Amino acid sequence: MRVTFLTHYYPPEVGAPQARISTLGRLLAERGLEVTVHTGFPNYPDGRVRAPYRNRPFSVEQQAGVRVVRSLVYPAPNSGFARRLANHATFASSALATAHRAPPADVVVAESPPLFCAAAGVAYARLKRAALVVNVADRWPASAVELGALRAPAAIRAAEALESLCYRAAAAISVPTKGLADSLEWHPDAAGKVQRVGPSVDTALFRPTPLPERNRLRLLYAGTMGMAQGLGTLIEAARRVGQALLEVWIAGDGAEAPRVRAALAPAELEHVRLLGSVPHGDVPALYADCDAAVVLLRDRPLFASAVPTKTLEAMAAGRAVLLSARGEVAELVEGAGAGVAVPPDDPDRLAAAIRELARDREQLRRMGEAGRRCAEERFDWSAGLAAWQRLLEDALAARDQPAN
């Protein structure tokens, strides 16, 4: 089978989609599939194309058994609506313009968000005479509307029409969580096509290490610094707890990074350290140097169905999860005994949980061990890979089925 992933984000960029797609592509290639990734030149999140790459119409390379095709993109930082829109639109256009130079495909998997990438996937799959799978990692435009990033009624209607177009054209729609599956089954153009392929983590890369001995709690936040996360809650909680009990490492970048840097100016926040963007392969070493992970999501109904990848990575690394979120991810963490969940956007409750964990390292160890067991039993890539291969085979069979 020949599979092409159409994605706006890919390594050497750092982030959850990049890590997921590159791991999935490599594992499928190891199973004998012909895997191509069509993406842009790496420029996320700062809008600068990384050396040795240079922005040009088309290039091809090999990475871990996967053919990586890159086409032109308008580099733009992950902030400012107009420039991000241009960034998304130029890649969608250039991918279609160069689709004839990319290898043949039986199935095209188009990522959403960004929605323009999924919409380009509709035409891309038709050009390749391939089945289309739309992978919905986050509902868009619904999430942008809830966060206040998209307000104009005409723009919302246009985005919703584009979303419907993608669902109508898809042979299958893959989602990572039960909440997303349930919400999309209510969409008239998605109903009956939705397949849940749960999130996975590389338990060989993220391995448990002994908990370090130290006098204060070292928390790690490793992930995107965006509007959805609400890192201000963590900073305020750190201010309340103080330097005697707590040290916070923040690894990542994103649209909210300038605001976070500005908030850390006061001297009482010297115990909060920004590490910047860190390659995905270096994140396990950060967990080994820390005592627990912190995961945050804003208090929005849409996020009740989210399970951030960083949650599973922390569990696989054998680190307790301190969660500021509701919904599916809170049920996972507390049900597995892998950490503590507090209501989102509540720095007082988060500070209280930090103080409790800082005083009980034995509890940290128990939670870390429970999280690792859960990651191995429920979220290892072996199960996720089998589910993805079944989905791709079903999509291909639907394409080849004679019309009635």
Sequence and secondary structure as in RCSB ss.txt:
>XXXX:A:sequence
MRVTFLTHYYPPEVGAPQARISTLGRLLAERGLEVTVHTGFPNYPDGRVRAPYRNRPFSVEQQAGVRVVRSLVYP
APNSGFARRLANHATFASSALATAHRAPPADVVVAESPPLFCAAAGVAYARLKRAALVVNVADRWPASAVELGAL
RAPAAIRAAEALESLCYRAAAAISVPTKGLADSLEWHPDAAGKVQRVGPSVDTALFRPTPLPERNRLRLLYAGTM
GMAQGLGTLIEAARRVGQALLEVWIAGDGAEAPRVRAALAPAELEHVRLLGSVPHGDVPALYADCDAAVVLLRDR
PLFASAVPTKTLEAMAAGRAVLLSARGEVAELVEGAGAGVAVPPDDPDRLAAAIRELARDREQLRRMGEAGRRCA
EERFDWSAGLAAWQRLLEDALAARDQPAN
>XXXX:A:secstr
 EEEEE S  TTS SHHHHHHHHHHHHHHHTT EEEEEEE S TTTT   TT    SEEEEEETTEEEEEE    
  S  HHHHHHHHHHHHHHHHHTGGGS   SEEEEEESSHHHHHHHHHHHHHHT EEEEEESS TTHHHHHTTS 
  HHHHHHHHHHHHHHHHH SEEEESSHHHHHHHHTSTTTTTTEEE    B TTTS        SSEEEEEES  
STTT HHHHHHHHHHH TTTEEEEEE   TTHHHHHHHT SGGGTTEEEEE   GGGHHHHHHT SEEEEE  S 
GGGGG   HHHHHHHHTT EEEEE  THHHHHHHHHT EEEE TT HHHHHHHHHHHHT HHHHHHHHHHHHHHH
HHHSBHHHHHHHHHHHHHHHHHHHHS   
